[in-house]
Amino acid sequence: MVECIYNSGGNRTVTRIGQNYMSEAEANAKEATLEAKQKEVDAENDKRKVDGKLPKGTLLRMGQTRGKNPQIVTWEAFDESHPETLPKDVGEFMNLTEKYGSGTEANMLSWVIDGFNSSQYTAASDPIAEFVDASWPEEIQKGFRLAVRNYSVNAMVSIEDAVALIKPGIEKAVAAKKAETPKPA
């Protein structure tokens, strides 16, 4: 959370980022440091390109530690915004991650458990999940979630009200799509 405190002249005197209060100069310096580090990360990822394209594998990411005195950290991660860099099967994943310790069964199992737990938490914490029909195609589920979330925010209505408006149309579209799909003989 970023909060600014202004003096009577309308000038920003203190900025609060999370739990930390800092002067405008400190906030600007922190922002400049983050921007500079992000440029370094972007430059490193650009160096990895082959013929102008990112290769399969992890990319460098940048963030901050949690707590009162956050530090900038970088790490390797798969970037889902670049699907061409993601492994297509477990064997390819193993090859791409062996330098990080995927060669041992214990490490792989730990990663699988972490990924499963994260996925389950994401699904459980999604306020729209209870309204999504699991039989809908994945692209329609994603579109429904996005439409409900955007409509709820932009129209300033509850998730339930947005669902009540949008879901009937989605259900009709799914039914129509199923009706036009030929059944195997």
Backbone as JSON Lines, residues from 0, in Angstrom:
{"i":0,"aa":"M","n":[0.84,-1.17,0.0],"ca":[0.0,0.0,0.0],"c":[0.89,1.24,0.0]}
{"i":1,"aa":"V","n":[0.6,2.16,-0.9],"ca":[1.33,3.42,-0.94],"c":[0.39,4.52,-0.48]}
{"i":2,"aa":"E","n":[0.84,5.32,0.45],"ca":[0.03,6.41,0.98],"c":[0.93,7.64,1.08]}
{"i":3,"aa":"C","n":[0.43,8.77,0.65],"ca":[1.2,10.01,0.71],"c":[0.57,10.96,1.71]}
{"i":4,"aa":"I","n":[1.4,11.65,2.45],"ca":[0.94,12.66,3.4],"c":[1.4,14.01,2.88]}
{"i":5,"aa":"Y","n":[0.47,14.96,2.8],"ca":[0.77,16.28,2.24],"c":[0.73,17.34,3.34]}
{"i":6,"aa":"N","n":[1.56,18.37,3.19],"ca":[1.51,19.49,4.15],"c":[0.45,20.49,3.69]}
{"i":7,"aa":"S","n":[0.26,21.56,4.43],"ca":[-0.8,22.52,4.13],"c":[-0.61,23.2,2.77]}
{"i":8,"aa":"G","n":[0.61,23.22,2.26],"ca":[0.87,23.81,0.96],"c":[0.6,22.87,-0.2]}
{"i":9,"aa":"G","n":[0.18,21.65,0.13],"ca":[-0.12,20.67,-0.92],"c":[1.09,19.9,-1.39]}
{"i":10,"aa":"N","n":[2.23,20.05,-0.71],"ca":[3.43,19.32,-1.1],"c":[3.52,18.01,-0.33]}
{"i":11,"aa":"R","n":[3.92,16.96,-1.03],"ca":[4.07,15.65,-0.38],"c":[5.28,15.71,0.55]}
{"i":12,"aa":"T","n":[5.08,15.34,1.79],"ca":[6.17,15.38,2.76],"c":[6.63,13.99,3.16]}
{"i":13,"aa":"V","n":[5.72,13.04,3.21],"ca":[6.05,11.69,3.65],"c":[5.31,10.7,2.77]}
{"i":14,"aa":"T","n":[5.96,9.63,2.43],"ca":[5.33,8.56,1.69],"c":[5.38,7.31,2.54]}
{"i":15,"aa":"R","n":[4.29,6.59,2.55],"ca":[4.24,5.32,3.28],"c":[4.1,4.21,2.25]}
{"i":16,"aa":"I","n":[5.04,3.28,2.26],"ca":[4.97,2.12,1.4],"c":[4.91,0.92,2.33]}
{"i":17,"aa":"G","n":[3.75,0.23,2.34],"ca":[3.56,-0.88,3.27],"c":[3.55,-0.34,4.68]}
{"i":18,"aa":"Q","n":[4.42,-0.85,5.51],"ca":[4.5,-0.42,6.9],"c":[5.56,0.67,7.09]}
{"i":19,"aa":"N","n":[6.27,1.03,6.05],"ca":[7.4,1.94,6.16],"c":[7.03,3.36,5.73]}
{"i":20,"aa":"Y","n":[7.42,4.33,6.56],"ca":[7.26,5.74,6.22],"c":[8.61,6.26,5.74]}
{"i":21,"aa":"M","n":[8.58,7.08,4.7],"ca":[9.83,7.65,4.2],"c":[9.55,9.01,3.58]}
{"i":22,"aa":"S","n":[10.59,9.8,3.52],"ca":[10.45,11.13,2.91],"c":[10.27,10.98,1.4]}
{"i":23,"aa":"E","n":[9.9,12.06,0.77],"ca":[9.73,12.03,-0.68],"c":[11.04,11.67,-1.36]}
{"i":24,"aa":"A","n":[12.14,12.21,-0.86],"ca":[13.46,11.91,-1.43],"c":[13.78,10.42,-1.29]}
{"i":25,"aa":"E","n":[13.48,9.86,-0.11],"ca":[13.73,8.43,0.1],"c":[12.85,7.58,-0.81]}
{"i":26,"aa":"A","n":[11.58,7.98,-0.96],"ca":[10.67,7.24,-1.83],"c":[11.14,7.3,-3.27]}
{"i":27,"aa":"N","n":[11.58,8.47,-3.72],"ca":[12.08,8.61,-5.09],"c":[13.35,7.79,-5.31]}
{"i":28,"aa":"A","n":[14.23,7.77,-4.31],"ca":[15.46,6.99,-4.41],"c":[15.14,5.5,-4.48]}
{"i":29,"aa":"K","n":[14.19,5.06,-3.66],"ca":[13.78,3.65,-3.64],"c":[13.19,3.26,-4.99]}
{"i":30,"aa":"E","n":[12.33,4.12,-5.52],"ca":[11.72,3.87,-6.82],"c":[12.77,3.81,-7.92]}
{"i":31,"aa":"A","n":[13.75,4.7,-7.88],"ca":[14.83,4.71,-8.88],"c":[15.67,3.45,-8.78]}
{"i":32,"aa":"T","n":[15.93,3.0,-7.56],"ca":[16.7,1.77,-7.36],"c":[15.96,0.57,-7.94]}
{"i":33,"aa":"L","n":[14.64,0.5,-7.69],"ca":[13.84,-0.61,-8.22],"c":[13.82,-0.57,-9.75]}
{"i":34,"aa":"E","n":[13.65,0.61,-10.32],"ca":[13.63,0.75,-11.79],"c":[14.97,0.34,-12.39]}
{"i":35,"aa":"A","n":[16.07,0.74,-11.76],"ca":[17.4,0.39,-12.26],"c":[17.62,-1.13,-12.21]}
{"i":36,"aa":"K","n":[17.19,-1.76,-11.12],"ca":[17.36,-3.21,-11.0],"c":[16.51,-3.94,-12.03]}
{"i":37,"aa":"Q","n":[15.28,-3.43,-12.27],"ca":[14.42,-4.05,-13.28],"c":[15.05,-3.94,-14.66]}
{"i":38,"aa":"K","n":[15.71,-2.82,-14.94],"ca":[16.39,-2.66,-16.23],"c":[17.53,-3.68,-16.36]}
{"i":39,"aa":"E","n":[18.26,-3.93,-15.26],"ca":[19.32,-4.94,-15.27],"c":[18.74,-6.32,-15.57]}
{"i":40,"aa":"V","n":[17.65,-6.64,-14.92],"ca":[17.0,-7.94,-15.12],"c":[16.53,-8.07,-16.57]}
{"i":41,"aa":"D","n":[15.9,-7.02,-17.09],"ca":[15.43,-7.04,-18.48],"c":[16.6,-7.21,-19.45]}
{"i":42,"aa":"A","n":[17.72,-6.53,-19.17],"ca":[18.9,-6.63,-20.04],"c":[19.46,-8.05,-20.01]}
{"i":43,"aa":"E","n":[19.5,-8.66,-18.84],"ca":[19.98,-10.03,-18.72],"c":[19.08,-10.99,-19.49]}
{"i":44,"aa":"N","n":[17.79,-10.81,-19.38],"ca":[16.86,-11.68,-20.13],"c":[16.99,-11.45,-21.63]}
{"i":45,"aa":"D","n":[17.24,-10.2,-22.05],"ca":[17.45,-9.92,-23.48],"c":[18.7,-10.61,-24.0]}
{"i":46,"aa":"K","n":[19.75,-10.72,-23.17],"ca":[20.99,-11.4,-23.56],"c":[20.75,-12.88,-23.86]}
{"i":47,"aa":"R","n":[19.74,-13.45,-23.25],"ca":[19.45,-14.88,-23.43],"c":[18.74,-15.18,-24.74]}
{"i":48,"aa":"K","n":[18.26,-14.16,-25.41],"ca":[17.53,-14.37,-26.65],"c":[18.43,-14.98,-27.72]}
{"i":49,"aa":"V","n":[17.83,-15.88,-28.5],"ca":[18.51,-16.51,-29.63],"c":[17.69,-16.14,-30.86]}
{"i":50,"aa":"D","n":[18.32,-15.49,-31.81],"ca":[17.63,-15.01,-33.01],"c":[16.41,-14.17,-32.65]}
{"i":51,"aa":"G","n":[16.53,-13.34,-31.61],"ca":[15.46,-12.44,-31.21],"c":[14.35,-13.07,-30.41]}
{"i":52,"aa":"K","n":[14.47,-14.37,-30.11],"ca":[13.41,-15.07,-29.37],"c":[13.97,-15.61,-28.06]}
{"i":53,"aa":"L","n":[13.12,-15.61,-27.05],"ca":[13.53,-16.2,-25.77],"c":[13.56,-17.71,-25.91]}
{"i":54,"aa":"P","n":[14.59,-18.36,-25.39],"ca":[14.65,-19.81,-25.46],"c":[13.76,-20.44,-24.39]}
{"i":55,"aa":"K","n":[13.54,-21.74,-24.52],"ca":[12.8,-22.45,-23.48],"c":[13.59,-22.4,-22.19]}
{"i":56,"aa":"G","n":[12.89,-22.27,-21.09],"ca":[13.55,-22.28,-19.79],"c":[13.12,-21.12,-18.92]}
{"i":57,"aa":"T","n":[13.83,-20.96,-17.84],"ca":[13.49,-19.92,-16.87],"c":[14.05,-18.57,-17.29]}
{"i":58,"aa":"L","n":[13.45,-17.53,-16.75],"ca":[13.92,-16.17,-16.96],"c":[14.2,-15.55,-15.6]}
{"i":59,"aa":"L","n":[15.02,-14.54,-15.59],"ca":[15.34,-13.84,-14.35],"c":[14.16,-12.94,-13.98]}
{"i":60,"aa":"R","n":[13.82,-12.94,-12.7],"ca":[12.75,-12.09,-12.18],"c":[13.28,-11.26,-11.03]}
{"i":61,"aa":"M","n":[12.57,-10.17,-10.73],"ca":[13.0,-9.29,-9.66],"c":[11.82,-8.99,-8.76]}
{"i":62,"aa":"G","n":[12.09,-8.89,-7.46],"ca":[11.06,-8.53,-6.49],"c":[11.73,-8.05,-5.21]}
{"i":63,"aa":"Q","n":[10.95,-8.03,-4.14],"ca":[11.48,-7.6,-2.85],"c":[11.08,-8.59,-1.77]}
{"i":64,"aa":"T","n":[11.94,-8.69,-0.77],"ca":[11.61,-9.51,0.38],"c":[10.49,-8.83,1.16]}
{"i":65,"aa":"R","n":[9.82,-9.59,2.01],"ca":[8.78,-9.02,2.86],"c":[9.4,-8.5,4.14]}
{"i":66,"aa":"G","n":[8.68,-7.69,4.86],"ca":[9.16,-7.21,6.14],"c":[9.37,-5.71,6.17]}
{"i":67,"aa":"K","n":[9.89,-5.24,7.29],"ca":[10.06,-3.79,7.49],"c":[11.16,-3.19,6.63]}
{"i":68,"aa":"N","n":[12.17,-3.96,6.31],"ca":[13.29,-3.44,5.53],"c":[13.48,-4.32,4.3]}
{"i":69,"aa":"P","n":[12.59,-4.21,3.3],"ca":[12.66,-5.11,2.16],"c":[13.95,-4.92,1.35]}
{"i":70,"aa":"Q","n":[14.46,-6.04,0.9],"ca":[15.65,-6.06,0.06],"c":[15.25,-6.52,-1.34]}
{"i":71,"aa":"I","n":[15.96,-6.05,-2.34],"ca":[15.71,-6.47,-3.71],"c":[16.31,-7.86,-3.9]}
{"i":72,"aa":"V","n":[15.54,-8.75,-4.5],"ca":[16.01,-10.11,-4.78],"c":[15.73,-10.45,-6.23]}
{"i":73,"aa":"T","n":[16.56,-11.3,-6.79],"ca":[16.33,-11.82,-8.14],"c":[16.33,-13.34,-8.05]}
{"i":74,"aa":"W","n":[15.58,-13.99,-8.96],"ca":[15.51,-15.43,-8.97],"c":[15.11,-15.89,-10.37]}
{"i":75,"aa":"E","n":[15.31,-17.15,-10.62],"ca":[14.91,-17.75,-11.89],"c":[13.51,-18.33,-11.74]}
{"i":76,"aa":"A","n":[12.66,-18.11,-12.75],"ca":[11.3,-18.64,-12.72],"c":[10.79,-18.78,-14.15]}
{"i":77,"aa":"F","n":[9.85,-19.7,-14.33],"ca":[9.18,-19.81,-15.62],"c":[8.23,-18.63,-15.75]}
{"i":78,"aa":"D","n":[8.22,-18.0,-16.92],"ca":[7.4,-16.83,-17.16],"c":[6.2,-17.24,-18.0]}
{"i":79,"aa":"E","n":[5.04,-17.34,-17.36],"ca":[3.84,-17.79,-18.06],"c":[3.34,-16.79,-19.09]}
{"i":80,"aa":"S","n":[3.86,-15.56,-19.05],"ca":[3.47,-14.59,-20.07],"c":[4.2,-14.84,-21.4]}
{"i":81,"aa":"H","n":[5.17,-15.76,-21.37],"ca":[5.88,-16.18,-22.59],"c":[5.72,-17.7,-22.73]}
{"i":82,"aa":"P","n":[4.56,-18.16,-23.23],"ca":[4.28,-19.6,-23.3],"c":[5.32,-20.39,-24.1]}
{"i":83,"aa":"E","n":[5.96,-19.73,-25.06],"ca":[6.97,-20.42,-25.88],"c":[8.19,-20.85,-25.06]}
{"i":84,"aa":"T","n":[8.38,-20.27,-23.88],"ca":[9.54,-20.62,-23.04],"c":[9.23,-21.74,-22.05]}
{"i":85,"aa":"L","n":[7.96,-22.14,-21.96],"ca":[7.56,-23.14,-20.97],"c":[7.79,-24.56,-21.47]}
{"i":86,"aa":"P","n":[8.16,-25.48,-20.58],"ca":[8.32,-26.87,-20.99],"c":[6.96,-27.47,-21.36]}
{"i":87,"aa":"K","n":[6.97,-28.43,-22.27],"ca":[5.74,-29.06,-22.74],"c":[5.43,-30.38,-22.04]}
{"i":88,"aa":"D","n":[6.44,-30.95,-21.38],"ca":[6.21,-32.21,-20.66],"c":[7.2,-32.32,-19.49]}
{"i":89,"aa":"V","n":[7.02,-33.36,-18.69],"ca":[7.84,-33.53,-17.48],"c":[9.31,-33.73,-17.84]}
{"i":90,"aa":"G","n":[9.58,-34.49,-18.89],"ca":[10.97,-34.72,-19.3],"c":[11.67,-33.43,-19.67]}
{"i":91,"aa":"E","n":[10.99,-32.59,-20.41],"ca":[11.56,-31.3,-20.8],"c":[11.76,-30.42,-19.56]}
{"i":92,"aa":"F","n":[10.79,-30.44,-18.64],"ca":[10.93,-29.7,-17.39],"c":[12.18,-30.15,-16.64]}
{"i":93,"aa":"M","n":[12.37,-31.46,-16.56],"ca":[13.54,-32.02,-15.86],"c":[14.83,-31.52,-16.5]}
{"i":94,"aa":"N","n":[14.9,-31.55,-17.81],"ca":[16.1,-31.08,-18.5],"c":[16.36,-29.6,-18.28]}
{"i":95,"aa":"L","n":[15.29,-28.8,-18.31],"ca":[15.44,-27.35,-18.15],"c":[15.8,-26.94,-16.72]}
{"i":96,"aa":"T","n":[15.47,-27.78,-15.76],"ca":[15.69,-27.4,-14.36],"c":[16.77,-28.21,-13.66]}
{"i":97,"aa":"E","n":[17.49,-29.06,-14.37],"ca":[18.48,-29.9,-13.7],"c":[19.58,-29.09,-13.01]}
{"i":98,"aa":"K","n":[19.89,-27.9,-13.53],"ca":[20.92,-27.08,-12.88],"c":[20.44,-26.51,-11.54]}
{"i":99,"aa":"Y","n":[19.13,-26.61,-11.26],"ca":[18.58,-26.14,-9.98],"c":[18.3,-27.3,-9.03]}
{"i":100,"aa":"G","n":[18.71,-28.49,-9.39],"ca":[18.56,-29.63,-8.49],"c":[17.39,-30.54,-8.78]}
{"i":101,"aa":"S","n":[16.82,-30.47,-9.99],"ca":[15.68,-31.34,-10.29],"c":[16.09,-32.78,-10.48]}
{"i":102,"aa":"G","n":[17.39,-33.05,-10.5],"ca":[17.85,-34.41,-10.7],"c":[17.53,-35.35,-9.56]}
{"i":103,"aa":"T","n":[17.27,-34.82,-8.39],"ca":[16.96,-35.69,-7.26],"c":[15.45,-35.81,-7.09]}
{"i":104,"aa":"E","n":[15.01,-36.99,-6.73],"ca":[13.59,-37.24,-6.54],"c":[13.03,-36.37,-5.41]}
{"i":105,"aa":"A","n":[13.81,-36.18,-4.35],"ca":[13.36,-35.37,-3.21],"c":[13.08,-33.93,-3.65]}
{"i":106,"aa":"N","n":[13.98,-33.35,-4.46],"ca":[13.76,-31.98,-4.94],"c":[12.54,-31.91,-5.83]}
{"i":107,"aa":"M","n":[12.41,-32.85,-6.76],"ca":[11.25,-32.85,-7.65],"c":[9.95,-32.96,-6.87]}
{"i":108,"aa":"L","n":[9.93,-33.86,-5.9],"ca":[8.73,-34.05,-5.1],"c":[8.39,-32.77,-4.33]}
{"i":109,"aa":"S","n":[9.4,-32.11,-3.8],"ca":[9.19,-30.85,-3.08],"c":[8.58,-29.81,-4.01]}
{"i":110,"aa":"W","n":[9.08,-29.7,-5.23],"ca":[8.56,-28.73,-6.2],"c":[7.12,-29.08,-6.58]}
{"i":111,"aa":"V","n":[6.85,-30.36,-6.78],"ca":[5.5,-30.78,-7.15],"c":[4.53,-30.45,-6.01]}
{"i":112,"aa":"I","n":[4.92,-30.73,-4.79],"ca":[4.06,-30.43,-3.65],"c":[3.83,-28.93,-3.53]}
{"i":113,"aa":"D","n":[4.9,-28.13,-3.65],"ca":[4.76,-26.66,-3.59],"c":[3.81,-26.16,-4.69]}
{"i":114,"aa":"G","n":[3.98,-26.68,-5.89],"ca":[3.13,-26.27,-7.01],"c":[1.68,-26.67,-6.8]}
{"i":115,"aa":"F","n":[1.48,-27.89,-6.3],"ca":[0.12,-28.36,-6.03],"c":[-0.53,-27.49,-4.96]}
{"i":116,"aa":"N","n":[0.19,-27.24,-3.88],"ca":[-0.36,-26.43,-2.79],"c":[-0.68,-25.02,-3.26]}
{"i":117,"aa":"S","n":[0.2,-24.44,-4.05],"ca":[-0.03,-23.09,-4.57],"c":[-1.26,-23.06,-5.48]}
{"i":118,"aa":"S","n":[-1.39,-24.07,-6.33],"ca":[-2.53,-24.16,-7.23],"c":[-3.83,-24.32,-6.46]}
{"i":119,"aa":"Q","n":[-3.81,-25.14,-5.44],"ca":[-5.01,-25.36,-4.64],"c":[-5.4,-24.09,-3.88]}
{"i":120,"aa":"Y","n":[-4.41,-23.38,-3.35],"ca":[-4.69,-22.12,-2.65],"c":[-5.29,-21.1,-3.62]}
{"i":121,"aa":"T","n":[-4.72,-21.0,-4.81],"ca":[-5.22,-20.06,-5.8],"c":[-6.69,-20.37,-6.13]}
{"i":122,"aa":"A","n":[-6.98,-21.65,-6.33],"ca":[-8.36,-22.05,-6.64],"c":[-9.3,-21.78,-5.47]}
{"i":123,"aa":"A","n":[-8.86,-22.1,-4.26],"ca":[-9.71,-21.93,-3.08],"c":[-9.94,-20.46,-2.76]}
{"i":124,"aa":"S","n":[-8.97,-19.61,-3.05],"ca":[-9.09,-18.19,-2.7],"c":[-9.73,-17.36,-3.81]}
{"i":125,"aa":"D","n":[-10.11,-17.99,-4.9],"ca":[-10.76,-17.28,-6.01],"c":[-12.23,-17.08,-5.67]}
{"i":126,"aa":"P","n":[-12.67,-15.83,-5.48],"ca":[-14.06,-15.6,-5.1],"c":[-15.06,-15.94,-6.21]}
{"i":127,"aa":"I","n":[-14.56,-16.16,-7.42],"ca":[-15.44,-16.46,-8.54],"c":[-15.53,-17.97,-8.77]}
{"i":128,"aa":"A","n":[-14.61,-18.74,-8.2],"ca":[-14.53,-20.18,-8.46],"c":[-15.84,-20.91,-8.21]}
{"i":129,"aa":"E","n":[-16.57,-20.54,-7.17],"ca":[-17.8,-21.25,-6.86],"c":[-18.87,-21.08,-7.94]}
{"i":130,"aa":"F","n":[-18.71,-20.08,-8.81],"ca":[-19.7,-19.83,-9.85],"c":[-19.31,-20.41,-11.2]}
{"i":131,"aa":"V","n":[-18.1,-20.97,-11.3],"ca":[-17.6,-21.5,-12.56],"c":[-17.99,-22.97,-12.68]}
{"i":132,"aa":"D","n":[-18.56,-23.32,-13.81],"ca":[-18.95,-24.71,-14.09],"c":[-17.72,-25.43,-14.63]}
{"i":133,"aa":"A","n":[-17.29,-26.48,-13.94],"ca":[-16.08,-27.21,-14.33],"c":[-16.21,-27.87,-15.69]}
{"i":134,"aa":"S","n":[-17.43,-28.05,-16.18],"ca":[-17.61,-28.7,-17.49],"c":[-17.4,-27.72,-18.65]}
{"i":135,"aa":"W","n":[-17.33,-26.44,-18.37],"ca":[-17.08,-25.46,-19.42],"c":[-15.65,-25.62,-19.94]}
{"i":136,"aa":"P","n":[-15.44,-25.36,-21.22],"ca":[-14.05,-25.38,-21.73],"c":[-13.19,-24.35,-20.96]}
{"i":137,"aa":"E","n":[-11.92,-24.64,-20.86],"ca":[-11.01,-23.79,-20.08],"c":[-11.02,-22.34,-20.56]}
{"i":138,"aa":"E","n":[-11.05,-22.12,-21.88],"ca":[-11.05,-20.75,-22.39],"c":[-12.3,-19.99,-21.96]}
{"i":139,"aa":"I","n":[-13.43,-20.67,-21.88],"ca":[-14.66,-20.02,-21.43],"c":[-14.6,-19.75,-19.93]}
{"i":140,"aa":"Q","n":[-14.02,-20.68,-19.17],"ca":[-13.86,-20.44,-17.72],"c":[-13.01,-19.2,-17.47]}
{"i":141,"aa":"K","n":[-11.91,-19.09,-18.19],"ca":[-11.03,-17.92,-18.03],"c":[-11.75,-16.64,-18.43]}
{"i":142,"aa":"G","n":[-12.45,-16.68,-19.55],"ca":[-13.18,-15.51,-20.02],"c":[-14.27,-15.09,-19.05]}
{"i":143,"aa":"F","n":[-14.97,-16.08,-18.48],"ca":[-16.02,-15.8,-17.51],"c":[-15.44,-15.12,-16.28]}
{"i":144,"aa":"R","n":[-14.34,-15.67,-15.77],"ca":[-13.7,-15.08,-14.59],"c":[-13.31,-13.63,-14.87]}
{"i":145,"aa":"L","n":[-12.68,-13.41,-16.01],"ca":[-12.23,-12.07,-16.38],"c":[-13.42,-11.11,-16.52]}
{"i":146,"aa":"A","n":[-14.46,-11.56,-17.2],"ca":[-15.64,-10.71,-17.42],"c":[-16.3,-10.35,-16.09]}
{"i":147,"aa":"V","n":[-16.45,-11.34,-15.21],"ca":[-17.08,-11.09,-13.91],"c":[-16.24,-10.12,-13.09]}
{"i":148,"aa":"R","n":[-14.93,-10.38,-13.04],"ca":[-14.04,-9.52,-12.25],"c":[-14.06,-8.09,-12.77]}
{"i":149,"aa":"N","n":[-13.93,-7.93,-14.09],"ca":[-13.91,-6.58,-14.67],"c":[-15.25,-5.87,-14.5]}
{"i":150,"aa":"Y","n":[-16.34,-6.59,-14.74],"ca":[-17.65,-5.95,-14.6],"c":[-17.89,-5.55,-13.16]}
{"i":151,"aa":"S","n":[-17.55,-6.43,-12.23],"ca":[-17.73,-6.14,-10.81],"c":[-16.99,-4.88,-10.39]}
{"i":152,"aa":"V","n":[-15.73,-4.77,-10.83],"ca":[-14.91,-3.61,-10.47],"c":[-15.41,-2.35,-11.16]}
{"i":153,"aa":"N","n":[-15.61,-2.42,-12.46],"ca":[-15.95,-1.21,-13.22],"c":[-17.37,-0.73,-13.0]}
{"i":154,"aa":"A","n":[-18.3,-1.65,-12.74],"ca":[-19.69,-1.24,-12.49],"c":[-19.95,-1.05,-10.99]}
{"i":155,"aa":"M","n":[-18.91,-1.34,-10.19],"ca":[-18.99,-1.2,-8.73],"c":[-20.17,-1.99,-8.16]}
{"i":156,"aa":"V","n":[-20.26,-3.26,-8.58],"ca":[-21.27,-4.17,-8.06],"c":[-20.57,-5.37,-7.44]}
{"i":157,"aa":"S","n":[-21.29,-6.16,-6.68],"ca":[-20.7,-7.34,-6.04],"c":[-20.41,-8.41,-7.08]}
{"i":158,"aa":"I","n":[-19.55,-9.34,-6.71],"ca":[-19.25,-10.48,-7.59],"c":[-20.55,-11.23,-7.91]}
{"i":159,"aa":"E","n":[-21.38,-11.42,-6.89],"ca":[-22.64,-12.15,-7.07],"c":[-23.55,-11.47,-8.09]}
{"i":160,"aa":"D","n":[-23.63,-10.13,-8.03],"ca":[-24.46,-9.4,-8.99],"c":[-23.9,-9.5,-10.4]}
{"i":161,"aa":"A","n":[-22.58,-9.44,-10.52],"ca":[-21.95,-9.58,-11.84],"c":[-22.2,-10.98,-12.4]}
{"i":162,"aa":"V","n":[-22.1,-12.0,-11.54],"ca":[-22.35,-13.39,-11.98],"c":[-23.8,-13.53,-12.44]}
{"i":163,"aa":"A","n":[-24.73,-12.98,-11.67],"ca":[-26.15,-13.09,-12.02],"c":[-26.44,-12.5,-13.39]}
{"i":164,"aa":"L","n":[-25.68,-11.49,-13.77],"ca":[-25.87,-10.84,-15.06],"c":[-25.18,-11.6,-16.2]}
{"i":165,"aa":"I","n":[-23.97,-12.09,-15.94],"ca":[-23.13,-12.66,-17.0],"c":[-23.34,-14.16,-17.2]}
{"i":166,"aa":"K","n":[-23.55,-14.92,-16.14],"ca":[-23.59,-16.38,-16.23],"c":[-24.67,-16.93,-17.17]}
{"i":167,"aa":"P","n":[-25.88,-16.38,-17.18],"ca":[-26.88,-16.93,-18.11],"c":[-26.44,-16.87,-19.57]}
{"i":168,"aa":"G","n":[-25.79,-15.81,-19.96],"ca":[-25.31,-15.7,-21.34],"c":[-24.22,-16.71,-21.64]}
{"i":169,"aa":"I","n":[-23.32,-16.92,-20.68],"ca":[-22.25,-17.91,-20.86],"c":[-22.85,-19.3,-20.98]}
{"i":170,"aa":"E","n":[-23.82,-19.62,-20.12],"ca":[-24.44,-20.94,-20.17],"c":[-25.13,-21.18,-21.51]}
{"i":171,"aa":"K","n":[-25.8,-20.17,-22.06],"ca":[-26.43,-20.3,-23.38],"c":[-25.38,-20.52,-24.46]}
{"i":172,"aa":"A","n":[-24.27,-19.79,-24.36],"ca":[-23.21,-19.94,-25.36],"c":[-22.59,-21.33,-25.3]}
{"i":173,"aa":"V","n":[-22.38,-21.86,-24.1],"ca":[-21.8,-23.2,-23.95],"c":[-22.78,-24.24,-24.5]}
{"i":174,"aa":"A","n":[-24.06,-24.1,-24.19],"ca":[-25.06,-25.03,-24.69],"c":[-25.13,-25.0,-26.22]}
{"i":175,"aa":"A","n":[-25.08,-23.82,-26.8],"ca":[-25.12,-23.69,-28.26],"c":[-23.89,-24.33,-28.89]}
{"i":176,"aa":"K","n":[-22.73,-24.14,-28.24],"ca":[-21.5,-24.72,-28.76],"c":[-21.55,-26.24,-28.72]}
{"i":177,"aa":"K","n":[-22.11,-26.78,-27.63],"ca":[-22.24,-28.25,-27.5],"c":[-23.21,-28.79,-28.53]}
{"i":178,"aa":"A","n":[-24.3,-28.06,-28.81],"ca":[-25.31,-28.5,-29.75],"c":[-24.77,-28.55,-31.18]}
{"i":179,"aa":"E","n":[-23.86,-27.66,-31.53],"ca":[-23.32,-27.65,-32.9],"c":[-22.14,-28.59,-33.08]}
{"i":180,"aa":"T","n":[-21.58,-29.11,-31.98],"ca":[-20.46,-30.04,-32.06],"c":[-20.98,-31.42,-32.41]}
{"i":181,"aa":"P","n":[-20.52,-32.02,-33.54],"ca":[-21.02,-33.35,-33.92],"c":[-20.56,-34.41,-32.92]}
{"i":182,"aa":"K","n":[-21.45,-35.33,-32.61],"ca":[-21.14,-36.41,-31.69],"c":[-20.5,-37.55,-32.45]}
{"i":183,"aa":"P","n":[-19.49,-38.21,-31.86],"ca":[-18.84,-39.34,-32.56],"c":[-19.81,-40.49,-32.74]}
{"i":184,"aa":"A","n":[-19.68,-41.17,-33.86],"ca":[-20.59,-42.28,-34.16],"c":[-20.16,-43.56,-33.52]}
